[in-house]
Amino acid sequence: MRAVILSMPNSPQAQDERAQHFRRRMHSIEQIRQRATARGESPPPLEQILDQLVAPFYLRAIFGIDPPATGYPEVLVDRLLGTTGTA
C-alpha cells in the first residue's frame, strides 16, 4: 500500500485536488447523515461510514480490483446499519 501511495503524484496541486475531493465527499456524507437525523433516524458516525462503506470502494479503485459483485453495496449498508451480519 505504501508503494502505491508513494507513486501517486505529490505536487501541491495534486495534494490540493485530493483534499478538495475528500472534503466534497465528506460534505455529501454529512448531508445524508443530517437528512437521516431530520427523519428521526440515528445514522452511524461519519468515521464508521468511511471505514465500513466508503473504504472498500476506494481500496478497489486504488488497487484496480474488479468491481464488487452485484448486491455487495447493499451488504455493506446492511452491515453498517446493523440489519444483518452475513454476506
N, C-alpha and C positions, 0 to 999 in steps of 0.2 A: 504494500500500500504506500509505503514511504516513497518508493521509486516513482510510482505514478504521480503522487503529489509533487515531488521534486521536478518531474518532467513537464509540469504544467507551466504555461507562460507566467512569468512572475514580474512583469513590468508593472509600474504603478497603475497604468491604465487597465491592465488585466485584473489586478487586485481590486481596483475600484468597481469594475464591471461585475466581478463575482460578489462583492459586498452588496452592490445595488440589487443584484438578482436575489440574494439571500434575504435582504430586507423586504423586498416585494413579496417574496414567498411567505415570510413570517407575518407580514401585514395581512395577506389573504387568509392565512390560517386563523389569525386573531379575529378577523371579521366573522369567519364561520363560527368560532367559539362564542363571540358576542351574540350572534343570532340564536344560537342554541340556548344560551343563558336567557335571552329575552323570551324564548318559548317555554321557559321553566325547566329546561334540561340542565344537567350538570356535566359539561364537557370535560374531557381529560385535560390536564395541564399541557401547555404548549410543548414543553420538553418531551413529554411522553408521546405526543403526536409525532414529533420529529423522529424519536427513536424507533417507534413501532410501526409507523405508517409511511413516513417520507423516506427515511434512510434506506429501506430495502430497494426502492426505485433508484435512488441516487447511486447506490452501490452497483446496481446492474448497469446503469449508464456509464459510470466511470470505468468499469472493467469490461464493458462490451459483452455482458452476459445476455443470453437470449431473453426476449420479453417473457414476462410471467405467464403462467398458464391462465386460461380463462377461469374466472372466479377467484383468482388469487387476491386481487384488491379487496373483494368483499370479505374474504377470510381475514385479511389484516384488520379491516374495520371491525369485524365481529370480535376479534381478539382484543383490540384496543378498547372497545366498549364493554368487554366482559360478557358478551352474549353467547360466546362459545369458546371452548378451549381446544377444539380439534381442527385439523386441516387435512 
